[in-house]
């Protein structure tokens, strides 16, 4: 027994030196190791156990045919190359000056779209094949929603809120008695904030934009507000609220949501982001709070509100 365990440990040392990280262990070795652990738990020492005769086979668990250590062929080491991570950009140039020509809303919006799509900084932050994202919707909208940043779906399609959060946002808009095409949806950021990703692989996950990223993109949001000229802006979530109110304006979204603020001469309502509502625990209390905020938005935008709409979620 002692010899077998010495041979085992010698072999494991040899494999480790050779760079092998995993080994297959025979059932017999597992049983022997288990006996050592049990002896230790009873207060005995491994050395004492090594000197005790092997228990009769009948008291051991049924065992698989033992593989003699000498016959064991270690697997060839698997070489896993270290991923090359693209550093996330930290330094950004000063925010752009966006000036649009006079003209009708649609013409000015089209110019803005070209400007943002050709912005060298925005372009430098999107991966090959992905898109810079401007807001979308009606340039005649009374209500403008402002979210955080494009995600995986948005950077593919070049449109804001087309993923799961967008589906919920569409339902919220419909609950207000509107169509998605009647409002305007923008983001505080025009590109998907990059995460370190192995070269050639798709980015998994999202991160909130940094303060300097928000500052860089803000002129594009201001220009969209200028063109669309909505009655009410609704900031969805803490990032949008920080972008519009300033980073020092609040600590938790609960401090500012449901209240009226002002941005660029427009009424600004702050509420939770649809992604927050989708995150477990899915709870009707959160939904009810958002709905209360949206009722205030409807009032401010002079939209009709039916009794049924007022009592949404109250019975849940
Ligand atoms: N998609 C967006 O476009 N913005 C968000 O904030 C979340 C998802």
Boltz pocket constraint, residues with backbone or C-beta under 6 A from the ligand:
constraints:
  - pocket:
      binder: B
      contacts: [[A, 147], [A, 148], [A, 149], [A, 150], [A, 151], [A, 154], [A, 159], [A, 160], [A, 161], [A, 162], [A, 163], [A, 165], [A, 166], [A, 186], [A, 187], [A, 236]]
      max_distance: 6.0
